[in-house]
Amino acid sequence: MIRSLALLAAVLVLLDTALTLPEPFPTLALLVAVATVGAVAWALAGLIFPRRDR
């Protein structure tokens, strides 16, 4: 759970950085936005469905 929260925090920092980039970098901002959505979904899945140790 702590790993998922740390990942979510890192993704929010990356998203904030991408949104404050100057205009000549729309491709990078779009790439970071797509990665952000994927990482948030992964972090939420880790919180909702935690890994079970055998």
MMTF fields as JSON, N, C-alpha, C and O atoms, coordinates in Angstrom:
{
  "mmtfVersion": "1.0.0",
  "mmtfProducer": "UNKNOWN",
  "numBonds": 215,
  "numAtoms": 216,
  "numGroups": 54,
  "numChains": 1,
  "numModels": 1,
  "chainsPerModel": [1],
  "groupsPerChain": [54],
  "chainIdList": ["A"],
  "bondAtomList": [4, 2, 8, 6, 12, 10, 16, 14, 20, 18, 24, 22, 28, 26, 32, 30, 36, 34, 40, 38, 44, 42, 48, 46, 52, 50, 56, 54, 60, 58, 64, 62, 68, 66, 72, 70, 76, 74, 80, 78, 84, 82, 88, 86, 92, 90, 96, 94, 100, 98, 104, 102, 108, 106, 112, 110, 116, 114, 120, 118, 124, 122, 128, 126, 132, 130, 136, 134, 140, 138, 144, 142, 148, 146, 152, 150, 156, 154, 160, 158, 164, 162, 168, 166, 172, 170, 176, 174, 180, 178, 184, 182, 188, 186, 192, 190, 196, 194, 200, 198, 204, 202, 208, 206, 212, 210],
  "bondOrderList": [1, 1, 1, 1, 1, 1, 1, 1, 1, 1, 1, 1, 1, 1, 1, 1, 1, 1, 1, 1, 1, 1, 1, 1, 1, 1, 1, 1, 1, 1, 1, 1, 1, 1, 1, 1, 1, 1, 1, 1, 1, 1, 1, 1, 1, 1, 1, 1, 1, 1, 1, 1, 1],
  "groupList": [{"groupName": "MET", "atomNameList": ["N", "CA", "C", "O"], "elementList": ["N", "C", "C", "O"], "formalChargeList": [0, 0, 0, 0], "bondAtomList": [1, 0, 2, 1, 3, 2], "bondOrderList": [1, 1, 2], "singleLetterCode": "M", "chemCompType": "L-PEPTIDE LINKING"}, {"groupName": "ILE", "atomNameList": ["N", "CA", "C", "O"], "elementList": ["N", "C", "C", "O"], "formalChargeList": [0, 0, 0, 0], "bondAtomList": [1, 0, 2, 1, 3, 2], "bondOrderList": [1, 1, 2], "singleLetterCode": "I", "chemCompType": "L-PEPTIDE LINKING"}, {"groupName": "ARG", "atomNameList": ["N", "CA", "C", "O"], "elementList": ["N", "C", "C", "O"], "formalChargeList": [0, 0, 0, 0], "bondAtomList": [1, 0, 2, 1, 3, 2], "bondOrderList": [1, 1, 2], "singleLetterCode": "R", "chemCompType": "L-PEPTIDE LINKING"}, {"groupName": "SER", "atomNameList": ["N", "CA", "C", "O"], "elementList": ["N", "C", "C", "O"], "formalChargeList": [0, 0, 0, 0], "bondAtomList": [1, 0, 2, 1, 3, 2], "bondOrderList": [1, 1, 2], "singleLetterCode": "S", "chemCompType": "L-PEPTIDE LINKING"}, {"groupName": "LEU", "atomNameList": ["N", "CA", "C", "O"], "elementList": ["N", "C", "C", "O"], "formalChargeList": [0, 0, 0, 0], "bondAtomList": [1, 0, 2, 1, 3, 2], "bondOrderList": [1, 1, 2], "singleLetterCode": "L", "chemCompType": "L-PEPTIDE LINKING"}, {"groupName": "ALA", "atomNameList": ["N", "CA", "C", "O"], "elementList": ["N", "C", "C", "O"], "formalChargeList": [0, 0, 0, 0], "bondAtomList": [1, 0, 2, 1, 3, 2], "bondOrderList": [1, 1, 2], "singleLetterCode": "A", "chemCompType": "L-PEPTIDE LINKING"}, {"groupName": "VAL", "atomNameList": ["N", "CA", "C", "O"], "elementList": ["N", "C", "C", "O"], "formalChargeList": [0, 0, 0, 0], "bondAtomList": [1, 0, 2, 1, 3, 2], "bondOrderList": [1, 1, 2], "singleLetterCode": "V", "chemCompType": "L-PEPTIDE LINKING"}, {"groupName": "ASP", "atomNameList": ["N", "CA", "C", "O"], "elementList": ["N", "C", "C", "O"], "formalChargeList": [0, 0, 0, 0], "bondAtomList": [1, 0, 2, 1, 3, 2], "bondOrderList": [1, 1, 2], "singleLetterCode": "D", "chemCompType": "L-PEPTIDE LINKING"}, {"groupName": "THR", "atomNameList": ["N", "CA", "C", "O"], "elementList": ["N", "C", "C", "O"], "formalChargeList": [0, 0, 0, 0], "bondAtomList": [1, 0, 2, 1, 3, 2], "bondOrderList": [1, 1, 2], "singleLetterCode": "T", "chemCompType": "L-PEPTIDE LINKING"}, {"groupName": "PRO", "atomNameList": ["N", "CA", "C", "O"], "elementList": ["N", "C", "C", "O"], "formalChargeList": [0, 0, 0, 0], "bondAtomList": [1, 0, 2, 1, 3, 2], "bondOrderList": [1, 1, 2], "singleLetterCode": "P", "chemCompType": "L-PEPTIDE LINKING"}, {"groupName": "GLU", "atomNameList": ["N", "CA", "C", "O"], "elementList": ["N", "C", "C", "O"], "formalChargeList": [0, 0, 0, 0], "bondAtomList": [1, 0, 2, 1, 3, 2], "bondOrderList": [1, 1, 2], "singleLetterCode": "E", "chemCompType": "L-PEPTIDE LINKING"}, {"groupName": "PHE", "atomNameList": ["N", "CA", "C", "O"], "elementList": ["N", "C", "C", "O"], "formalChargeList": [0, 0, 0, 0], "bondAtomList": [1, 0, 2, 1, 3, 2], "bondOrderList": [1, 1, 2], "singleLetterCode": "F", "chemCompType": "L-PEPTIDE LINKING"}, {"groupName": "GLY", "atomNameList": ["N", "CA", "C", "O"], "elementList": ["N", "C", "C", "O"], "formalChargeList": [0, 0, 0, 0], "bondAtomList": [1, 0, 2, 1, 3, 2], "bondOrderList": [1, 1, 2], "singleLetterCode": "G", "chemCompType": "PEPTIDE LINKING"}, {"groupName": "TRP", "atomNameList": ["N", "CA", "C", "O"], "elementList": ["N", "C", "C", "O"], "formalChargeList": [0, 0, 0, 0], "bondAtomList": [1, 0, 2, 1, 3, 2], "bondOrderList": [1, 1, 2], "singleLetterCode": "W", "chemCompType": "L-PEPTIDE LINKING"}],
  "groupTypeList": [0, 1, 2, 3, 4, 5, 4, 4, 5, 5, 6, 4, 6, 4, 4, 7, 8, 5, 4, 8, 4, 9, 10, 9, 11, 9, 8, 4, 5, 4, 4, 6, 5, 6, 5, 8, 6, 12, 5, 6, 5, 13, 5, 4, 5, 12, 4, 1, 11, 9, 2, 2, 7, 2],
  "groupIdList": [1, 2, 3, 4, 5, 6, 7, 8, 9, 10, 11, 12, 13, 14, 15, 16, 17, 18, 19, 20, 21, 22, 23, 24, 25, 26, 27, 28, 29, 30, 31, 32, 33, 34, 35, 36, 37, 38, 39, 40, 41, 42, 43, 44, 45, 46, 47, 48, 49, 50, 51, 52, 53, 54],
  "secStructList": [7, 2, 2, 2, 2, 2, 2, 2, 2, 2, 2, 2, 2, 2, 2, 2, 2, 2, 2, 6, 1, 7, 6, 6, 7, 2, 2, 2, 2, 2, 2, 2, 2, 2, 2, 2, 2, 2, 2, 2, 2, 2, 2, 2, 2, 2, 2, 2, 1, 7, 7, 7, 7, 7],
  "xCoordList": [0.831, 0.0, 0.874, 0.571, 1.949, 2.827, 3.496, 3.7, 3.834, 4.446, 3.487, 3.902, 2.202, 1.207, 1.025, 0.883, 1.028, 0.884, 2.104, 1.972, 3.286, 4.5, 4.485, 4.884, 4.027, 3.912, 2.92, 3.18, 1.799, 0.796, 1.347, 1.08, 2.105, 2.704, 3.715, 3.75, 4.531, 5.509, 4.824, 5.287, 3.73, 2.998, 2.373, 2.355, 1.87, 1.294, 2.361, 2.083, 3.569, 4.669, 5.01, 5.222, 5.065, 5.346, 4.261, 4.561, 3.01, 1.912, 2.003, 1.777, 2.325, 2.481, 3.606, 3.486, 4.699, 5.819, 5.414, 5.78, 4.663, 4.258, 3.301, 3.343, 2.46, 1.492, 2.133, 1.566, 3.308, 3.968, 5.068, 5.784, 5.213, 6.215, 5.795, 4.601, 6.764, 6.425, 5.747, 5.776, 5.153, 4.333, 5.058, 4.405, 6.36, 6.985, 7.078, 7.613, 6.577, 6.699, 5.344, 5.118, 4.435, 3.131, 3.232, 2.453, 4.176, 4.311, 4.763, 4.252, 5.712, 6.181, 5.061, 4.896, 4.297, 3.193, 2.14, 1.58, 1.865, 0.886, 1.394, 0.633, 2.681, 3.268, 3.211, 2.87, 3.544, 3.493, 2.057, 1.811, 1.1, -0.305, -0.786, -1.5, -0.403, -0.791, -0.134, -0.772, 1.139, 1.832, 1.212, 1.153, 0.752, 0.111, -1.178, -1.424, -1.992, -3.25, -2.982, -3.657, -1.998, -1.656, -1.127, -1.483, -0.273, 0.296, -0.747, -0.727, -1.662, -2.736, -3.636, -4.033, -3.957, -4.785, -4.063, -4.685, -2.751, -1.964, -1.917, -2.052, -1.725, -1.671, -3.023, -3.077, -4.105, -5.441, -5.733, -6.339, -5.305, -5.501, -4.706, -5.168, -3.518, -2.734, -3.372, -3.225, -4.084, -4.773, -6.046, -6.376, -6.758, -8.038, -7.816, -8.485, -6.873, -6.591, -5.153, -4.28, -4.887, -3.504, -2.986, -3.745, -1.68, -1.041, -1.074, -0.76, -1.444, -1.517, -0.252, 0.138, 0.373, 1.583, 1.197, 0.205, 2.001, 1.68, 2.291, 2.125],
  "yCoordList": [-1.191, 0.0, 1.253, 2.217, 1.247, 2.413, 2.618, 3.751, 1.514, 1.606, 2.242, 3.056, 1.878, 2.463, 3.944, 4.732, 4.336, 5.754, 6.552, 7.689, 5.964, 6.64, 6.804, 7.846, 5.778, 5.865, 6.95, 7.722, 7.017, 8.032, 9.433, 10.342, 9.62, 10.924, 11.31, 12.46, 10.354, 10.636, 11.003, 11.881, 10.332, 10.618, 12.009, 12.712, 12.409, 13.748, 14.824, 15.872, 14.576, 15.522, 15.599, 16.689, 14.448, 14.441, 15.166, 15.903, 14.965, 15.634, 17.137, 17.898, 17.571, 18.996, 19.575, 20.679, 18.833, 19.282, 19.37, 20.321, 18.387, 18.38, 19.532, 20.104, 19.869, 20.936, 22.315, 23.272, 22.433, 23.736, 23.88, 24.882, 22.9, 23.011, 24.082, 24.321, 24.732, 25.709, 25.052, 23.83, 25.846, 25.361, 24.484, 23.607, 24.647, 23.794, 22.311, 21.533, 21.899, 20.506, 19.81, 19.144, 19.939, 19.283, 17.763, 17.075, 17.231, 15.777, 15.19, 14.159, 15.843, 15.375, 15.463, 14.558, 16.551, 16.707, 15.632, 15.102, 15.306, 14.266, 12.906, 12.109, 12.638, 11.369, 11.229, 10.164, 12.296, 12.262, 12.104, 11.418, 12.732, 12.594, 11.154, 10.632, 10.514, 9.118, 8.209, 7.303, 8.461, 7.668, 7.893, 6.978, 9.115, 9.432, 8.653, 8.083, 8.627, 7.88, 6.401, 5.775, 5.844, 4.438, 4.159, 3.155, 5.053, 4.842, 5.003, 4.278, 5.959, 6.129, 4.899, 4.431, 4.377, 3.168, 1.994, 1.198, 1.887, 0.81, 0.961, -0.019, 2.199, 2.442, 2.15, 1.546, 2.568, 2.3, 0.798, 0.283, 0.109, -1.338, -2.001, -2.978, -1.484, -2.019, -1.771, -2.575, -0.651, -0.36, -1.179, -1.648, -1.347, -2.068, -3.574, -4.272, -4.066, -5.505, -5.75, -5.96, -5.728, -5.92, -7.312, -8.278, -7.388, -8.655, -9.564, -9.134, -10.782, -11.721, -12.562, -13.169, -12.587, -13.406, -14.865, -15.194, -15.723, -17.155, -17.781, -18.98],
  "zCoordList": [0.0, 0.0, 0.0, -0.704, 0.78, 0.82, -0.536, -0.972, -1.198, -2.524, -3.518, -4.344, -3.448, -4.346, -4.075, -5.011, -2.806, -2.472, -2.916, -3.37, -2.788, -3.246, -4.764, -5.283, -5.468, -6.92, -7.31, -8.233, -6.627, -6.914, -6.674, -7.461, -5.607, -5.323, -6.405, -6.843, -6.833, -7.886, -9.196, -9.924, -9.489, -10.718, -10.67, -11.681, -9.525, -9.404, -9.596, -10.178, -9.115, -9.336, -10.818, -11.35, -11.491, -12.933, -13.716, -14.656, -13.339, -14.027, -13.83, -14.772, -12.636, -12.376, -13.219, -13.75, -13.343, -14.171, -15.639, -16.33, -16.115, -17.522, -17.82, -18.909, -16.884, -17.128, -17.093, -17.619, -16.48, -16.419, -17.471, -17.477, -18.357, -19.416, -20.414, -20.597, -21.063, -22.095, -23.296, -23.441, -24.129, -25.241, -26.261, -26.828, -26.543, -27.569, -27.216, -28.006, -26.061, -25.655, -25.512, -24.502, -26.484, -26.31, -26.356, -25.697, -27.119, -27.218, -25.886, -25.45, -25.25, -23.948, -22.911, -22.094, -22.946, -22.001, -22.233, -21.273, -23.482, -23.791, -23.331, -22.783, -23.553, -23.117, -21.6, -21.085, -20.888, -19.427, -18.947, -17.955, -19.641, -19.252, -19.426, -18.57, -20.519, -20.741, -19.699, -19.164, -19.418, -18.391, -17.02, -16.198, -16.779, -15.504, -15.327, -14.264, -16.354, -16.279, -16.027, -15.21, -16.728, -16.527, -15.126, -14.508, -14.628, -13.3, -12.201, -11.206, -12.382, -11.396, -11.383, -10.316, -12.558, -12.619, -11.958, -11.254, -12.183, -11.584, -10.057, -9.324, -9.59, -8.143, -7.498, -6.427, -8.134, -7.585, -7.579, -6.64, -8.621, -8.647, -7.531, -6.942, -7.232, -6.135, -4.781, -3.861, -4.66, -3.405, -3.262, -2.172, -4.374, -4.323, -4.248, -3.486, -5.044, -5.088, -4.64, -5.482, -3.333, -2.876, -3.212, -3.29, -3.408, -3.722, -2.497, -1.387, -2.7, -1.575, -1.536, -2.532, -0.386, -0.216, -0.041, 0.61, -0.636, -0.556, 0.658, 0.885]
}
